Amino acid sequence: MHYRTALPLLLAVAMTALPAQASEAIAKKARCVACHAVDKKMVGPSYRDVAAKYRGDAGAPARLADKVRHGGSGVWGQVPMMPHPADKIGDDDLKAVIGWVLALE
């Protein structure tokens, strides 16, 4: 493959992967990983289980943001999820993490 052909392809791949890596890093920094993992249930559901449950649901991002902000229980069992206020994870970061989670296959 010629470099002039390969360079745009590599840039496109990098631009797609970087937001996902950044969103995963935000989840780690916000300590979401204390209760959630990508592929396995911990205290809370796996991110992949959340993505599967809400796949195709246009209202899911707003509902999940509300759940993260205010906490709750009963959707995934009786263990409550504590509220996570904006001083722990900002609105833009929360939106990025939820988008990343919902995009998981």
VENQUI-V594341 format. One record per pair of residues at least 12 apart in sequence whose ideal C-beta (glycine too) atoms are under 7 Angstrom apart, sorted by the first residue. I is the first residue (numbers start at 0). J is the second residue. D is the distance in Angstrom with one decimal. If there is no record, write none. Layout:
BEGIN
[[I,J,D] [I,J,D]]
END
This chain:
BEGIN
[[19,99,5.7] [21,95,7.0] [22,95,4.5] [22,96,5.3] [22,98,6.8] [22,99,3.4] [23,99,6.3] [25,92,4.7] [25,95,5.8] [25,96,5.3] [26,96,4.9] [29,87,6.2] [29,88,4.1] [29,92,6.8] [31,96,6.7] [37,103,6.9] [42,78,6.0] [43,75,6.2] [43,80,6.2] [44,75,4.7] [46,100,4.6] [46,103,5.5] [47,103,5.1] [49,100,5.5] [50,100,5.8] [50,101,5.4] [50,103,4.2] [53,101,6.1] [59,101,6.2] [60,97,5.3] [60,98,6.9] [60,101,6.7] [63,97,5.1] [64,93,5.7] [64,94,7.0] [64,97,6.0] [66,80,6.7] [67,83,5.1] [67,93,6.1] [68,82,6.2] [68,83,6.5] [68,84,6.9] [69,82,5.3] [70,82,3.9]]
END
